[in-house]
Amino acid sequence: MIKMRIVCLIGFLVLWFFSCDDEPSEDIVDITQIEDMFIGSWLEYAPCDSCMQVVFLENGQVEQVSRFDDMILSMSYSVVSQNSIEVVRDWEFLPELNGKPTSHKFIFHTPDTLEILQLIPVAYGVTGFQDIQMVKISR
């Protein structure tokens, strides 16, 4: 009886081993490829057309520049999954967000158009954040 269980277990393990697919699925993209897609200068086109430029740097930093003033807002970011980033804002003027990580879903509609959900803090709305849609203007 014990021998039969051992033989069944070994047979199951052999079948399981050979059924595993060593090749990753084609729709799975490496995180470093996604990080490379972010890098560059992006111009906002929604909700406000050309109101700000967002620059994703290679060192994991983000600079957000408004066309209305010369203030540069700094953030750090990291890609945490195929459709999510984590952002840490370095904004002393907004203590409730300063230094605290927030997670945001993102969608690359094309390699040069990006939407990040609930990224921009606002003083209205249910969540206190709004989506931003951007087009890449340079690498």
Secondary structure as a PSIPRED ss2 file (coil, helix, strand):
# PSIPRED VFORMAT (PSIPRED V4.0)

   1 M C   1.000  0.000  0.000
   2 I H   0.000  1.000  0.000
   3 K H   0.000  1.000  0.000
   4 M H   0.000  1.000  0.000
   5 R H   0.000  1.000  0.000
   6 I H   0.000  1.000  0.000
   7 V H   0.000  1.000  0.000
   8 C H   0.000  1.000  0.000
   9 L H   0.000  1.000  0.000
  10 I H   0.000  1.000  0.000
  11 G H   0.000  1.000  0.000
  12 F H   0.000  1.000  0.000
  13 L H   0.000  1.000  0.000
  14 V H   0.000  1.000  0.000
  15 L H   0.000  1.000  0.000
  16 W H   0.000  1.000  0.000
  17 F H   0.000  1.000  0.000
  18 F H   0.000  1.000  0.000
  19 S H   0.000  1.000  0.000
  20 C C   1.000  0.000  0.000
  21 D C   1.000  0.000  0.000
  22 D C   1.000  0.000  0.000
  23 E C   1.000  0.000  0.000
  24 P C   1.000  0.000  0.000
  25 S C   1.000  0.000  0.000
  26 E C   1.000  0.000  0.000
  27 D C   1.000  0.000  0.000
  28 I C   1.000  0.000  0.000
  29 V C   1.000  0.000  0.000
  30 D C   1.000  0.000  0.000
  31 I H   0.000  1.000  0.000
  32 T H   0.000  1.000  0.000
  33 Q H   0.000  1.000  0.000
  34 I H   0.000  1.000  0.000
  35 E H   0.000  1.000  0.000
  36 D H   0.000  1.000  0.000
  37 M H   0.000  1.000  0.000
  38 F H   0.000  1.000  0.000
  39 I C   1.000  0.000  0.000
  40 G E   0.000  0.000  1.000
  41 S E   0.000  0.000  1.000
  42 W E   0.000  0.000  1.000
  43 L E   0.000  0.000  1.000
  44 E E   0.000  0.000  1.000
  45 Y E   0.000  0.000  1.000
  46 A E   0.000  0.000  1.000
  47 P C   1.000  0.000  0.000
  48 C C   1.000  0.000  0.000
  49 D C   1.000  0.000  0.000
  50 S C   1.000  0.000  0.000
  51 C C   1.000  0.000  0.000
  52 M E   0.000  0.000  1.000
  53 Q E   0.000  0.000  1.000
  54 V E   0.000  0.000  1.000
  55 V E   0.000  0.000  1.000
  56 F E   0.000  0.000  1.000
  57 L C   1.000  0.000  0.000
  58 E C   1.000  0.000  0.000
  59 N C   1.000  0.000  0.000
  60 G C   1.000  0.000  0.000
  61 Q E   0.000  0.000  1.000
  62 V E   0.000  0.000  1.000
  63 E E   0.000  0.000  1.000
  64 Q E   0.000  0.000  1.000
  65 V E   0.000  0.000  1.000
  66 S E   0.000  0.000  1.000
  67 R C   1.000  0.000  0.000
  68 F C   1.000  0.000  0.000
  69 D C   1.000  0.000  0.000
  70 D C   1.000  0.000  0.000
  71 M C   1.000  0.000  0.000
  72 I E   0.000  0.000  1.000
  73 L E   0.000  0.000  1.000
  74 S E   0.000  0.000  1.000
  75 M E   0.000  0.000  1.000
  76 S E   0.000  0.000  1.000
  77 Y E   0.000  0.000  1.000
  78 S E   0.000  0.000  1.000
  79 V E   0.000  0.000  1.000
  80 V E   0.000  0.000  1.000
  81 S E   0.000  0.000  1.000
  82 Q C   1.000  0.000  0.000
  83 N C   1.000  0.000  0.000
  84 S E   0.000  0.000  1.000
  85 I E   0.000  0.000  1.000
  86 E E   0.000  0.000  1.000
  87 V E   0.000  0.000  1.000
  88 V E   0.000  0.000  1.000
  89 R E   0.000  0.000  1.000
  90 D C   1.000  0.000  0.000
  91 W C   1.000  0.000  0.000
  92 E C   1.000  0.000  0.000
  93 F C   1.000  0.000  0.000
  94 L C   1.000  0.000  0.000
  95 P C   1.000  0.000  0.000
  96 E C   1.000  0.000  0.000
  97 L C   1.000  0.000  0.000
  98 N E   0.000  0.000  1.000
  99 G C   1.000  0.000  0.000
 100 K C   1.000  0.000  0.000
 101 P E   0.000  0.000  1.000
 102 T E   0.000  0.000  1.000
 103 S E   0.000  0.000  1.000
 104 H E   0.000  0.000  1.000
 105 K E   0.000  0.000  1.000
 106 F E   0.000  0.000  1.000
 107 I E   0.000  0.000  1.000
 108 F E   0.000  0.000  1.000
 109 H E   0.000  0.000  1.000
 110 T E   0.000  0.000  1.000
 111 P C   1.000  0.000  0.000
 112 D C   1.000  0.000  0.000
 113 T E   0.000  0.000  1.000
 114 L E   0.000  0.000  1.000
 115 E E   0.000  0.000  1.000
 116 I E   0.000  0.000  1.000
 117 L E   0.000  0.000  1.000
 118 Q E   0.000  0.000  1.000
 119 L E   0.000  0.000  1.000
 120 I E   0.000  0.000  1.000
 121 P E   0.000  0.000  1.000
 122 V C   1.000  0.000  0.000
 123 A C   1.000  0.000  0.000
 124 Y C   1.000  0.000  0.000
 125 G C   1.000  0.000  0.000
 126 V C   1.000  0.000  0.000
 127 T C   1.000  0.000  0.000
 128 G C   1.000  0.000  0.000
 129 F E   0.000  0.000  1.000
 130 Q E   0.000  0.000  1.000
 131 D E   0.000  0.000  1.000
 132 I E   0.000  0.000  1.000
 133 Q E   0.000  0.000  1.000
 134 M E   0.000  0.000  1.000
 135 V E   0.000  0.000  1.000
 136 K E   0.000  0.000  1.000
 137 I E   0.000  0.000  1.000
 138 S E   0.000  0.000  1.000
 139 R C   1.000  0.000  0.000
